[in-house]
Amino acid sequence: MLINRWKIGFLAVILAALSLQGCQNSTESNDPENGAKAKTERKNLECIAPAKPGGGFDLTCRLVANALLGSKLISTPMQVKYMPGGIGAVAYNHVIGMRDRDENVIVAASTGSALNLAQGKFGEYDENAVRWLAALGADYGIIVVRADSPWENLEDLMRSLRENPNSVVFGAAGSIGSQDWMKAALLAKAAGVDSKKMRFVSYEGGGEALISVLGGQTSVCPCDLSEMKGQLESGKYKILAVLSESRLSGQFSQYPTAKEQGYDVTWAVWRGYYLPPNISEADYQWWVDKMQELVETEAFKKELSDRGLFPYAKIGSEYEEIVKKQVQQFRNSVKKFGLNPDDT
């Protein structure tokens, strides 16, 4: 009788242990081939800003990091790390080559990233080399000068550009062919000036470009509106034009568009993120679900407004389709400026 009781007790312990192990395996496994779901709680989340602090990529990472934590969709803060180089090329190649299965990292991207991909500036990799996650906000190009600049409006600047292209020095993020260069080139074209004759100084990020205007190394920054968010009250800069289709709302309503000043120059910017190429479908879906939840929260809407961005939520496959279509459109449009990968 004692032996039978011992056998029964032993079997109960074994069964309980096996049951516990099964539960642990079902909750900790992250292998979609076994039918398991991606982990619901993540730690060590990271957003890479592919530039130095202070520019649009920094802002894009801060947007998602602060909003995810503020909305309690994550409990551990997301880290923001900087990886300047090639206006995104270094980060793009790093994630594909070194962290292709890292489900905890996202990288900030923008319309400028699509433009660079269209020109082959990210090396051997094209737009199909990563997983496009989401665009969470819209930004717009602006034409910024120092507060004491003699140019009071866009027409003053355009007159100087027509009369003496050497008197106007554009300073902005990226090299020839970047989105900031394209803004300047579009202005030059509207003024009847060959874009190859305009003076352009390249910087790694929008923050550096704004400092160059303030320091007098350059005279005009074709920047993005969000990059000016923290500078508007300083009194150090003035905005000559916003490159939107119509005048913006709220605190930006005082700034005229280029179009209403007689120049049909527009430049809209999406701000988004991509993921490494070889993460599982379950992990990709985890991020998609998180982004869809995030854009509905009050914490996110406040962050969006505080950073000078406008609502523009495109998530998952919809965003991926937009990016790939835009890259192809840019491939066609850059030819108008005589640009190709060998030139830039």
NUDRENBA-909559 format. One record per residue (C-alpha): z negated, x, y negated; residue in one letter; residue number from 0. Coordinates in Angstrom, 1 decimal. Each point is the difference from the previous one (the first is absolute). Layout:
! residues N
R     up   east  north resn resi
R      Z      X      Y    A  NUM
...
This chain:
! residues 344
R     up   east  north resn resi
R    0.0    0.0    0.0    M    0
R   -0.9    2.9   -2.4    L    1
R    3.3    1.7    0.8    I    2
R    2.0   -3.2   -0.7    N    3
R   -1.8   -0.5   -3.3    R    4
R    0.8    3.7   -0.9    W    5
R    3.7   -0.5    0.8    K    6
R    0.2   -3.2   -2.0    I    7
R   -1.7    1.7   -3.0    G    8
R    2.3    3.0    0.3    F    9
R    3.1   -2.1    0.1    L   10
R   -1.1   -2.0   -3.1    A   11
R   -0.5    3.3   -1.9    V   12
R    3.5    1.2    1.0    I   13
R    1.6   -3.3   -0.9    L   14
R   -1.7    0.0   -3.4    A   15
R    1.1    3.5   -0.7    A   16
R    3.6   -0.8    0.9    L   17
R   -0.1   -3.1   -2.1    S   18
R   -1.3    2.0   -3.0    L   19
R    2.6    2.7    0.4    Q   20
R    2.7   -2.7    0.1    G   21
R   -1.2   -1.4   -3.2    C   22
R   -0.1    3.4   -1.7    Q   23
R    3.5    0.8    1.2    N   24
R    1.3   -3.4   -1.3    S   25
R   -1.5    0.5   -3.5    T   26
R    0.6    3.8   -0.5    E   27
R    3.4    0.4    1.5    S   28
R    2.9    0.2   -2.5    N   29
R    2.8    0.1    2.5    D   30
R    2.4   -2.9   -0.6    P   31
R    1.6    0.6    3.4    E   32
R   -3.2   -1.1    1.6    N   33
R   -0.1   -3.2   -2.1    G   34
R   -2.8    1.2   -2.2    A   35
R   -0.2   -0.8   -3.7    K   36
R   -0.3    2.6   -2.8    A   37
R   -3.6    0.8   -1.1    K   38
R   -1.3   -2.5   -2.4    T   39
R   -2.3    2.4   -1.9    E   40
R    1.4    3.2   -1.3    R   41
R   -1.7    3.1   -1.3    K   42
R    1.6    3.1   -1.6    N   43
R    2.8   -2.0   -1.7    L   44
R    2.0    2.1   -2.3    E   45
R    2.7   -0.6   -2.7    C   46
R    2.2    3.0   -0.9    I   47
R    1.2    0.1   -3.6    A   48
R    3.1    2.3    0.1    P   49
R   -0.6    1.5   -3.4    A   50
R   -2.8    1.4   -2.2    K   51
R   -2.8   -2.3   -1.3    P   52
R    0.7   -2.3   -2.9    G   53
R    3.5   -1.3    0.7    G   54
R    1.5   -3.1    1.7    G   55
R   -0.7    1.1    3.6    F   56
R   -3.6    0.6   -0.8    D   57
R   -0.2   -3.5   -1.5    L   58
R    1.7   -1.5    3.0    T   59
R   -2.6    1.6    2.4    C   60
R   -2.9   -1.0   -2.2    R   61
R    1.3   -3.6   -0.1    L   62
R   -0.2   -0.5    3.8    V   63
R   -3.1    2.2    0.5    A   64
R   -2.1   -1.9   -2.6    N   65
R    1.3   -3.4    0.9    A   66
R   -0.6    0.4    3.8    L   67
R   -3.6    1.0   -0.6    L   68
R   -0.6   -2.5   -2.8    G   69
R    1.2   -2.9    2.1    S   70
R   -2.1    1.2    3.0    K   71
R    3.0    0.3    2.2    L   72
R   -1.2    3.5    0.9    I   73
R   -3.6    1.2   -0.1    S   74
R    0.6    3.8   -0.3    T   75
R    1.8    1.2   -3.1    P   76
R    3.6    1.1    0.3    M   77
R    0.6    3.6   -1.1    Q   78
R    2.7    0.9   -2.5    V   79
R    1.5    3.4    0.6    K   80
R    2.7    1.7   -2.1    Y   81
R    3.1    1.8    1.5    M   82
R    2.4    0.9   -2.8    P   83
R    3.3    1.6    0.6    G   84
R    3.6   -1.2   -0.3    G   85
R   -1.1   -3.3   -1.6    I   86
R   -0.9   -1.3    3.5    G   87
R    2.0    2.3    2.3    A   88
R   -3.0    2.1    1.1    V   89
R   -2.0   -3.1    0.9    A   90
R    2.9   -1.7    1.7    Y   91
R    0.7    3.0    2.2    N   92
R   -3.8    0.6    0.6    H   93
R   -0.6   -3.5    1.4    V   94
R    3.1    0.0    2.2    I   95
R   -0.4    3.5    1.3    G   96
R   -3.8    0.4    0.2    M   97
R   -1.6   -3.4    0.1    R   98
R    2.6   -2.2    1.6    D   99
R   -2.5   -1.9    2.1    R  100
R   -2.9   -0.2   -2.5    D  101
R   -0.7   -3.7   -0.4    E  102
R   -2.6    0.6   -2.8    N  103
R    2.2    1.4   -2.7    V  104
R    2.4   -1.7   -2.4    I  105
R    2.1    1.7   -2.7    V  106
R    0.8   -1.3   -3.5    A  107
R    3.7   -0.6   -0.8    A  108
R    2.0   -1.6   -2.7    S  109
R    3.6   -0.9   -1.1    T  110
R    0.2    3.7   -0.8    G  111
R   -0.6    0.8    3.7    S  112
R    3.0   -2.1    0.9    A  113
R    2.1    1.7   -2.6    L  114
R   -0.9    3.4    1.4    N  115
R    0.8   -1.0    3.5    L  116
R    3.4   -1.2   -1.1    A  117
R    0.7    3.5   -1.3    Q  118
R   -1.3    1.8    3.1    G  119
R   -2.9    1.5   -1.9    K  120
R   -2.4   -0.4    2.9    F  121
R    1.9    2.5    2.2    G  122
R    1.1   -1.0    3.5    E  123
R   -1.8   -3.3   -0.1    Y  124
R    1.4   -3.3   -1.3    D  125
R   -1.4   -3.4   -0.7    E  126
R   -0.2   -0.8    3.7    N  127
R   -2.4    2.8    0.7    A  128
R   -3.3   -1.9   -0.9    V  129
R   -1.5   -3.5    0.3    R  130
R    0.2   -1.8   -3.3    W  131
R   -3.2   -2.0   -0.4    L  132
R   -0.2   -1.9   -3.3    A  133
R    0.8   -0.1   -3.7    A  134
R   -3.1   -1.4   -1.9    L  135
R    1.0    0.1   -3.6    G  136
R    2.8    0.2   -2.6    A  137
R    0.2    2.5   -2.8    D  138
R    2.5    0.6   -2.8    Y  139
R    1.6    2.9   -1.7    G  140
R   -1.0    0.7   -3.6    I  141
R    1.1    2.4   -2.7    I  142
R   -3.0    1.8   -1.5    V  143
R   -0.3    2.4   -2.9    V  144
R   -3.0    1.6   -1.8    R  145
R   -1.7   -2.2   -2.6    A  146
R    1.1    2.1   -2.9    D  147
R    3.7    0.2    1.2    S  148
R    2.5   -0.8   -2.7    P  149
R    1.7   -2.5    2.3    W  150
R   -1.5   -3.4   -0.7    E  151
R    2.2   -2.0    2.4    N  152
R    2.7    0.5    2.6    L  153
R    2.8   -0.1   -2.5    E  154
R   -1.5    3.0   -1.8    D  155
R   -0.1    2.0    3.3    L  156
R    3.5   -1.1    1.0    M  157
R    1.4    1.1   -3.4    R  158
R   -1.4    3.5    0.5    S  159
R    1.3    0.1    3.5    L  160
R    3.5   -0.9   -1.2    R  161
R    0.0    2.4   -3.0    E  162
R   -1.6    2.9    1.6    N  163
R   -0.9   -0.1    3.8    P  164
R   -1.8    3.3   -0.3    N  165
R   -2.6   -1.5   -2.3    S  166
R   -1.3   -2.3    2.7    V  167
R   -1.9    1.6    2.9    V  168
R   -0.9   -2.3    2.9    F  169
R   -3.0    1.0    2.1    G  170
R   -0.7   -1.9    3.2    A  171
R   -0.9    0.1    3.7    A  172
R    2.7    1.3    2.3    G  173
R    3.1    2.1   -0.2    S  174
R    3.6   -1.0   -0.7    I  175
R    0.7   -3.3    1.8    G  176
R   -3.7   -1.2    0.1    S  177
R   -0.8   -3.5   -1.3    Q  178
R   -1.3    1.3   -3.3    D  179
R    3.1    2.1   -0.4    W  180
R    2.0   -3.1    0.7    M  181
R   -1.8   -1.9   -2.7    K  182
R    0.9    2.7   -2.5    A  183
R    3.6    0.2    1.3    A  184
R    0.4   -3.8   -0.4    L  185
R   -1.2    0.3   -3.6    L  186
R    2.4    2.9   -0.7    A  187
R    2.8   -2.0    1.5    K  188
R   -0.9   -3.0   -2.2    A  189
R    0.1    2.3   -3.0    A  190
R    3.4    1.3    1.0    G  191
R   -1.3    3.4    0.9    V  192
R    0.9    1.9    3.2    D  193
R   -3.1    0.2    2.2    S  194
R    0.8    3.6    0.8    K  195
R   -0.4    0.9   -3.7    K  196
R   -3.5   -1.4   -0.3    M  197
R   -3.1    2.2    0.1    R  198
R   -2.4   -0.7    2.8    F  199
R   -3.2    1.8    1.0    V  200
R   -1.2   -0.6    3.6    S  201
R   -3.7   -0.6    0.9    Y  202
R   -1.7   -0.7    3.3    E  203
R   -1.5   -3.3   -1.2    G  204
R   -0.2   -2.5   -2.9    G  205
R   -3.4    1.2   -1.1    G  206
R    1.4    3.5   -0.7    E  207
R    3.0   -1.5   -1.8    A  208
R   -2.2   -2.0   -2.3    L  209
R   -2.1    3.1   -0.8    I  210
R    3.2    1.9   -0.8    S  211
R    0.9   -2.7   -2.6    V  212
R   -3.4    0.3   -1.6    L  213
R    0.2    3.8   -0.1    G  214
R    3.5    0.0   -1.5    G  215
R    1.7    1.7    2.9    Q  216
R    2.2   -3.1    0.3    T  217
R    0.6   -2.9   -2.4    S  218
R    0.6   -3.0    2.3    V  219
R   -1.3   -1.2    3.3    C  220
R    2.0   -2.6    2.0    P  221
R   -3.2   -0.8    1.9    C  222
R   -1.4   -3.1    1.7    D  223
R   -2.1   -2.6   -1.7    L  224
R   -2.9    0.3    2.5    S  225
R   -0.3    3.7   -0.9    E  226
R   -0.8   -1.0   -3.6    M  227
R   -2.7   -2.5    1.0    K  228
R   -2.8    2.4   -0.8    G  229
R    1.7    1.4   -3.1    Q  230
R    0.9   -3.1   -2.0    L  231
R   -3.3   -0.1   -1.9    E  232
R   -0.1    3.8   -0.7    S  233
R    2.4   -0.3   -2.9    G  234
R    1.8    3.1    1.0    K  235
R    3.2   -1.6    1.2    Y  236
R    2.4   -2.8   -0.9    K  237
R    2.4   -1.9    2.2    I  238
R    3.5   -0.4   -1.4    L  239
R    1.3   -2.2    2.7    A  240
R   -0.8   -1.6    3.4    V  241
R    2.8    0.0    2.5    L  242
R   -0.5   -3.5    1.3    S  243
R    2.4   -2.9    0.0    E  244
R   -2.2   -2.0   -2.4    S  245
R   -3.2    0.7   -2.0    R  246
R   -3.1    0.3    2.1    L  247
R   -3.1   -2.1   -0.2    S  248
R   -3.6    0.7   -0.9    G  249
R   -0.9    3.2   -1.7    Q  250
R    3.5    1.3    0.3    F  251
R    1.6   -2.9   -1.8    S  252
R    0.0    2.0   -3.3    Q  253
R    2.5    2.5    1.3    Y  254
R    3.7   -0.8   -0.4    P  255
R    2.5    0.5    2.8    T  256
R    3.0    2.3   -0.2    A  257
R    2.2   -3.1    0.5    K  258
R   -1.3   -1.9   -3.0    E  259
R    0.6    3.2   -2.1    Q  260
R    3.7   -0.1    1.0    G  261
R    0.0    2.4    3.0    Y  262
R    0.5   -1.5    3.5    D  263
R   -2.2    2.5    1.8    V  264
R   -2.5   -1.2    2.6    T  265
R   -2.1    1.7    2.7    W  266
R   -2.4   -1.9    2.3    A  267
R   -2.3    1.9    2.4    V  268
R   -1.7   -1.2    3.1    W  269
R   -3.1    1.8    1.1    R  270
R   -0.6    0.1    3.7    G  271
R   -0.9    2.0    3.2    Y  272
R    1.4    1.3    3.2    Y  273
R   -1.5    0.9    3.4    L  274
R    0.7    2.8    2.5    P  275
R    2.9   -0.7    2.3    P  276
R   -1.6    0.1    3.4    N  277
R   -3.1   -2.2   -0.3    I  278
R   -0.3   -2.9    2.4    S  279
R    1.3   -3.5   -0.8    E  280
R   -3.6   -1.2    0.2    A  281
R   -1.1    2.5   -2.7    D  282
R    3.0   -0.9   -2.2    Y  283
R   -0.9   -3.7    0.3    Q  284
R   -3.6    0.8   -0.9    W  285
R    1.1    1.5   -3.3    W  286
R    2.4   -2.9   -0.6    V  287
R   -2.7   -2.5    0.6    D  288
R   -2.4    1.9   -2.3    K  289
R    2.6    0.0   -2.8    M  290
R    0.6   -3.7    0.3    Q  291
R   -3.7   -0.7   -0.2    E  292
R   -0.4    2.4   -2.9    L  293
R    2.5   -1.5   -2.4    V  294
R   -1.8   -3.4    0.2    E  295
R   -3.4    1.4   -1.1    T  296
R   -1.4   -0.1   -3.5    E  297
R   -0.9    3.7    0.2    A  298
R    3.6    1.0    0.5    F  299
R    1.3   -2.3   -2.8    K  300
R   -2.5    1.6   -2.4    K  301
R    0.9    3.5    1.1    E  302
R    3.7   -0.8   -0.5    L  303
R   -0.6   -1.3   -3.5    S  304
R   -2.3    2.8   -1.0    D  305
R    2.6    2.6    1.0    R  306
R    2.8   -1.6   -2.0    G  307
R    1.9   -1.2    3.0    L  308
R    1.7   -3.4    0.5    F  309
R    0.0   -2.1    3.2    P  310
R    2.6    1.1    2.6    Y  311
R   -1.1   -0.3    3.6    A  312
R    2.6    0.8    2.7    K  313
R   -1.6    0.8    3.3    I  314
R    1.1    1.2    3.5    G  315
R    3.6   -0.7    1.0    S  316
R    0.9   -1.6   -3.3    E  317
R   -1.0    3.1   -1.9    Y  318
R    1.8    2.3    2.5    E  319
R    3.2   -1.9   -0.5    E  320
R   -0.3    0.2   -3.8    I  321
R   -0.6    3.8    0.1    V  322
R    3.0    0.7    2.3    K  323
R    2.3   -2.2   -2.0    K  324
R   -1.1    1.6   -3.3    Q  325
R    0.5    3.5    1.4    V  326
R    3.6   -0.9    0.8    Q  327
R    0.5   -1.5   -3.4    Q  328
R   -1.3    3.2   -1.6    F  329
R    2.4    2.1    2.1    R  330
R    2.8   -1.9   -1.6    N  331
R   -1.3    0.0   -3.6    S  332
R   -0.9    3.7   -0.2    V  333
R    3.7    0.8    0.5    K  334
R    0.6   -1.5   -3.5    K  335
R   -2.0    2.8   -1.5    F  336
R    1.8    2.6    2.2    G  337
R   -3.1    0.7    2.1    L  338
R   -0.1    1.0    3.6    N  339
R   -2.5    1.9    2.1    P  340
R    1.7    3.3   -0.7    D  341
R   -0.2   -0.6   -3.8    D  342
R   -3.7   -0.9   -0.1    T  343
